[in-house]
């Protein structure tokens, strides 16, 4: 493995991650030592013991630091960490507290940044679950039906892209575009990628490493997650006056289709679009369950429906609701 003298700032935004943060820090500490990196856990006010775990690790390893994030959201956590500790680092490496990473994850990111000259290195995000619902959600999120074929949801051989799951970024580029927009609680990564590309910076999708994401374990929490994603995408559309991509425009029809069913007692045909959508999603779940010989995966079809509805509803509520004056300008 090629080593580099470039220093890195590893930032972990988190909130109530006591079940995962200790193991994650143990995984990252060897990489931090190899890369000359500092690990900053930007905590949004955890009440489950997360802070105590980080403090105990920090007492043993001066590379690990706990940073209070009073604004709580991830975008603010990264901005604060870079503002506080970014002066002596070349790269920002963003780590999600509720994810899984190969042992050489950080090393590979830095190597690819050097090899490609990229200003940002993003990664594929593969989804994995343990319980029945979480496994079904994972199957939905790993499918084109569930994600619309988003590149960072599938393995890559390495390519230049417009957007991906944030992993590494040159701090100089991050600061040049003023970091994350802290008014975004969701979709802040896509919003930042848009500004990076407008400023002439290049984004490389890694072909050497990836992360594992552990999804929501209930359909209710999955719905509200995608409601937020939909709102975030709509805010991007409003802020940058951009058209949604085709893969995003198709799910936008879901909320109107669901509303249309209200007319079905009067006009039976009004229920047809809903029935077609439901049949496609549920049929996908059954087909996946048969293919994997796992009956529980049949819930993947329901998970897809929840994701589509949440995303579509969030988008329309944000698009048609009252807008802050600075977005309408």
C-alpha positions as CSV (number, residue, x, y, z in Angstrom):
1,X,0.0,0.0,0.0
2,X,1.3,3.4,-0.9
3,X,1.7,5.8,2.0
4,X,1.4,9.5,1.9
5,X,2.6,12.4,4.1
6,X,-0.6,14.4,3.4
7,X,-2.5,14.9,6.7
8,X,-6.2,14.3,7.0
9,X,-9.1,15.4,9.2
10,X,-11.5,12.5,9.9
11,X,-14.9,13.8,11.0
12,X,-17.7,11.7,12.4
13,X,-21.0,13.6,12.9
14,X,-23.2,11.7,15.3
15,X,-26.1,11.8,17.7
16,X,-26.9,8.9,20.1
17,X,-24.6,6.3,18.5
18,X,-23.4,4.6,21.7
19,X,-24.0,1.2,20.2
20,X,-21.6,1.9,17.3
21,X,-19.2,4.7,18.1
22,X,-16.7,2.7,20.2
23,X,-16.2,0.0,17.6
24,X,-16.0,2.6,14.8
25,X,-13.2,4.5,16.6
26,X,-11.2,1.4,17.1
27,X,-11.5,0.7,13.4
28,X,-10.3,4.2,12.5
29,X,-7.5,4.7,14.9
30,X,-4.9,2.6,13.0
31,X,-5.7,4.5,9.8
32,X,-5.4,7.8,11.6
33,X,-2.0,6.8,12.8
34,X,-0.9,5.8,9.3
35,X,-2.2,9.0,7.7
36,X,-1.2,11.4,10.4
37,X,-4.9,12.2,10.9
38,X,-7.0,13.6,13.7
39,X,-10.4,12.0,14.4
40,X,-13.1,14.5,15.4
41,X,-16.4,13.2,16.7
42,X,-18.8,16.1,16.3
43,X,-21.7,15.2,18.6
44,X,-25.1,16.8,18.4
45,X,-26.0,16.4,22.1
46,X,-26.2,12.7,22.6
47,X,-28.0,11.5,25.7
48,X,-27.2,7.7,25.4
49,X,-23.6,7.7,26.6
50,X,-22.0,8.4,23.3
51,X,-20.0,11.3,24.6
52,X,-18.6,9.3,27.5
53,X,-17.4,6.5,25.2
54,X,-15.6,9.1,23.0
55,X,-14.1,10.8,26.0
56,X,-12.7,7.5,27.3
57,X,-11.1,6.7,23.9
58,X,-9.8,10.3,23.6
59,X,-8.1,9.9,27.0
60,X,-6.1,7.0,25.6
61,X,-5.4,8.4,22.1
62,X,-4.7,12.2,21.6
63,X,-5.7,11.8,17.9
64,X,-9.3,11.4,19.0
65,X,-11.3,14.5,20.0
66,X,-14.9,15.2,21.0
67,X,-16.4,18.4,19.6
68,X,-19.9,19.7,20.6
69,X,-22.2,20.4,17.7
70,X,-24.9,22.7,19.1
71,X,-26.7,22.9,15.8
72,X,-27.1,19.1,15.8
73,X,-27.3,18.4,12.1
74,X,-24.6,16.8,10.0
75,X,-23.9,19.7,7.7
76,X,-23.1,22.0,10.7
77,X,-21.0,19.3,12.3
78,X,-18.7,19.0,9.3
79,X,-18.4,22.8,8.9
80,X,-17.6,23.3,12.6
81,X,-14.9,20.6,12.6
82,X,-13.2,22.0,9.5
83,X,-13.4,25.5,10.9
84,X,-11.9,24.3,14.2
85,X,-9.3,21.8,13.0
86,X,-8.9,22.1,9.3
87,X,-6.0,24.5,9.1
88,X,-3.3,21.8,9.4
89,X,-5.0,19.2,7.2
90,X,-5.1,18.7,3.4
91,X,-8.1,16.3,3.3
92,X,-11.5,16.0,5.0
93,X,-12.7,12.5,5.4
94,X,-16.4,12.2,6.3
95,X,-17.4,9.1,8.2
96,X,-21.0,8.1,9.0
97,X,-21.4,6.8,12.6
98,X,-23.9,4.2,11.5
99,X,-21.9,2.6,8.7
100,X,-19.4,-0.1,8.1
101,X,-15.9,0.5,6.5
102,X,-13.0,-1.7,5.3
103,X,-9.8,-1.4,7.4
104,X,-8.0,0.4,4.6
105,X,-10.9,2.7,3.7
106,X,-9.2,6.0,4.6
107,X,-5.9,4.9,3.0
108,X,-7.6,4.1,-0.3
109,X,-9.4,7.4,-0.4
110,X,-6.2,9.4,0.0
111,X,-4.4,7.2,-2.6
112,X,-7.2,7.8,-5.2
113,X,-7.2,11.5,-4.5
114,X,-3.4,11.5,-5.3
115,X,-3.7,9.2,-8.3
116,X,-6.6,11.0,-10.0
117,X,-6.1,14.6,-8.8
118,X,-9.7,14.7,-7.8
119,X,-11.0,17.4,-5.5
120,X,-13.5,15.0,-4.0
121,X,-13.6,11.3,-3.8
122,X,-17.0,9.7,-3.3
123,X,-17.9,6.1,-2.8
124,X,-20.5,3.5,-3.5
125,X,-22.9,2.8,-0.6
126,X,-24.1,-0.8,-0.3
127,X,-26.9,-1.4,2.1
128,X,-27.1,-4.3,4.5
129,X,-29.5,-5.3,7.3
130,X,-30.0,-7.8,10.1
131,X,-33.6,-8.0,11.1
132,X,-36.5,-8.9,8.7
133,X,-37.6,-5.3,8.1
134,X,-34.0,-4.0,7.8
135,X,-33.1,-6.8,5.3
136,X,-36.1,-5.9,3.2
137,X,-35.3,-2.2,3.3
138,X,-31.7,-3.1,2.3
139,X,-32.9,-5.1,-0.7
140,X,-35.1,-2.1,-1.7
141,X,-32.2,0.4,-1.4
142,X,-29.9,-1.8,-3.3
143,X,-32.3,-2.0,-6.2
144,X,-32.8,0.3,-9.2
145,X,-36.6,0.3,-8.5
146,X,-35.9,1.7,-5.1
147,X,-33.1,4.2,-5.9
148,X,-33.7,5.0,-9.6
149,X,-30.3,3.7,-10.6
150,X,-28.3,6.2,-8.6
151,X,-24.6,5.5,-9.3
152,X,-23.5,5.6,-5.7
153,X,-26.0,2.9,-4.7
154,X,-24.1,0.4,-6.9
155,X,-20.5,-0.8,-7.2
156,X,-18.3,1.3,-9.4
157,X,-15.1,0.6,-11.3
158,X,-13.9,4.2,-10.9
159,X,-15.3,7.1,-12.9
160,X,-15.9,10.9,-12.9
161,X,-19.4,11.7,-11.6
162,X,-21.6,14.6,-10.7
163,X,-22.5,13.3,-7.2
164,X,-21.9,10.4,-4.8
165,X,-21.8,9.5,-1.2
166,X,-19.3,11.9,0.4
167,X,-16.1,10.3,1.6
168,X,-13.0,12.6,1.0
169,X,-12.7,16.2,-0.1
170,X,-9.7,18.6,-0.4
171,X,-10.2,21.1,2.4
172,X,-9.1,23.9,0.1
173,X,-12.0,23.0,-2.2
174,X,-14.5,22.6,0.6
175,X,-13.6,26.0,2.0
176,X,-13.6,27.7,-1.5
177,X,-17.3,26.9,-1.9
178,X,-18.1,27.7,1.8
179,X,-18.7,24.1,2.9
180,X,-22.1,22.7,3.5
181,X,-25.3,24.8,3.4
182,X,-26.4,24.5,7.0
183,X,-30.0,25.2,6.1
184,X,-30.1,21.7,4.6
185,X,-30.9,18.9,7.0
186,X,-31.1,16.4,4.1
187,X,-29.5,16.3,0.6
188,X,-26.7,18.7,1.8
189,X,-24.2,16.5,0.0
190,X,-25.8,16.8,-3.4
191,X,-26.2,20.5,-2.9
192,X,-22.5,20.9,-2.1
193,X,-21.5,18.7,-5.1
194,X,-23.5,21.0,-7.4
195,X,-21.6,24.1,-6.1
196,X,-18.3,22.2,-6.4
197,X,-18.9,21.4,-10.1
198,X,-20.0,25.0,-10.8
199,X,-16.7,26.2,-9.4
200,X,-14.8,23.8,-11.6
201,X,-13.9,21.1,-9.1
202,X,-13.9,17.4,-10.0
203,X,-15.6,14.5,-8.3
204,X,-14.2,10.9,-8.6
205,X,-16.3,7.8,-7.7
206,X,-13.9,5.3,-6.1
207,X,-13.3,2.0,-7.7
208,X,-11.1,0.8,-4.8
209,X,-13.3,1.0,-1.7
210,X,-16.9,1.4,-0.6
211,X,-19.0,1.6,2.6
212,X,-21.8,-0.4,4.0
213,X,-24.9,1.5,5.2
214,X,-27.3,0.1,7.8
215,X,-30.8,1.3,7.0
216,X,-33.8,2.1,9.2
217,X,-35.3,-0.8,10.9
218,X,-39.0,0.3,10.9
219,X,-41.1,1.4,8.0
220,X,-42.2,4.5,9.9
221,X,-38.7,5.8,10.3
222,X,-38.0,4.9,6.7
223,X,-40.9,7.0,5.6
224,X,-39.8,10.0,7.5
225,X,-36.2,9.6,6.3
226,X,-37.4,9.7,2.7
227,X,-39.8,12.5,3.4
228,X,-36.7,14.5,4.4
229,X,-34.8,13.4,1.3
230,X,-37.7,14.6,-0.9
231,X,-37.7,18.0,0.9
232,X,-34.0,18.3,0.5
233,X,-34.1,17.5,-3.2
234,X,-36.9,20.1,-3.7
235,X,-34.8,22.7,-1.9
236,X,-32.0,22.0,-4.3
237,X,-34.3,22.5,-7.2
238,X,-35.5,25.8,-5.8
239,X,-32.1,27.1,-4.7
240,X,-30.2,26.3,-8.0
241,X,-33.2,26.5,-10.4
242,X,-32.3,23.0,-11.7
243,X,-34.5,20.4,-13.3
244,X,-34.8,17.0,-11.5
245,X,-33.3,14.1,-13.4
246,X,-35.6,11.6,-15.1
247,X,-35.0,9.0,-12.4
248,X,-36.2,11.5,-9.9
249,X,-39.1,12.8,-11.9
250,X,-40.8,9.4,-12.2
251,X,-41.2,8.9,-8.4
252,X,-42.6,12.5,-8.2
253,X,-45.8,11.1,-9.7
254,X,-46.4,8.8,-6.7
255,X,-47.9,11.3,-4.3
256,X,-50.3,12.7,-7.0
257,X,-51.2,9.1,-7.9
258,X,-52.0,8.3,-4.3
259,X,-54.2,11.5,-4.0
260,X,-56.0,10.5,-7.2
261,X,-57.3,7.4,-5.6
262,X,-59.6,9.6,-3.5
263,X,-61.7,9.9,-6.7
264,X,-61.9,6.2,-7.2
265,X,-65.4,5.8,-5.6
266,X,-66.7,8.1,-8.3
267,X,-64.3,7.3,-11.2
268,X,-63.0,3.8,-10.9
269,X,-60.3,4.5,-13.5
270,X,-58.7,6.9,-11.0
271,X,-57.4,3.9,-9.0
272,X,-55.6,2.4,-12.0
273,X,-52.3,4.3,-11.8
274,X,-52.1,3.4,-8.0
275,X,-52.8,-0.2,-8.7
276,X,-50.2,-0.4,-11.5
277,X,-47.5,1.2,-9.2
278,X,-48.4,-1.1,-6.3
279,X,-48.3,-4.2,-8.5
280,X,-44.9,-3.3,-9.9
281,X,-43.5,-2.7,-6.4
282,X,-45.1,-5.7,-4.7
283,X,-44.2,-7.9,-7.7
284,X,-40.6,-6.8,-7.3
285,X,-40.7,-7.9,-3.6
286,X,-42.1,-11.3,-4.4
287,X,-39.6,-11.8,-7.2
288,X,-36.7,-10.8,-5.0
289,X,-37.9,-13.1,-2.2
290,X,-38.1,-16.1,-4.6
291,X,-34.7,-15.3,-6.1
292,X,-33.1,-15.1,-2.7
293,X,-35.2,-17.9,-1.3
294,X,-36.1,-15.7,1.7
295,X,-39.8,-15.0,2.2
296,X,-39.1,-12.0,4.5
297,X,-37.5,-10.2,1.6
298,X,-41.0,-9.9,0.1
299,X,-41.3,-6.8,2.3
300,X,-38.9,-5.2,-0.1
301,X,-41.8,-4.3,-2.3
302,X,-43.5,-2.5,0.6
303,X,-40.3,-0.8,1.5
304,X,-40.0,0.6,-2.1
305,X,-43.5,1.9,-1.8
306,X,-42.8,3.6,1.5
307,X,-39.6,5.1,0.0
308,X,-41.3,6.4,-3.1
309,X,-44.3,7.9,-1.2
310,X,-42.1,9.6,1.4
311,X,-39.7,11.1,-1.2
312,X,-42.6,12.2,-3.5
313,X,-44.6,13.7,-0.6
314,X,-41.6,15.5,0.8
315,X,-40.7,17.0,-2.6
316,X,-44.2,18.3,-3.2
317,X,-44.7,19.6,0.3
318,X,-41.5,21.6,0.0
319,X,-42.1,22.7,-3.5
320,X,-45.6,23.9,-3.0
321,X,-45.2,25.2,0.6
322,X,-44.2,28.7,1.7
323,X,-40.6,29.4,0.8
324,X,-38.0,31.5,2.7
325,X,-37.4,34.8,0.9
326,X,-33.8,34.0,0.2
327,X,-34.8,30.9,-1.8
328,X,-37.5,32.7,-3.7
329,X,-35.1,35.5,-4.7
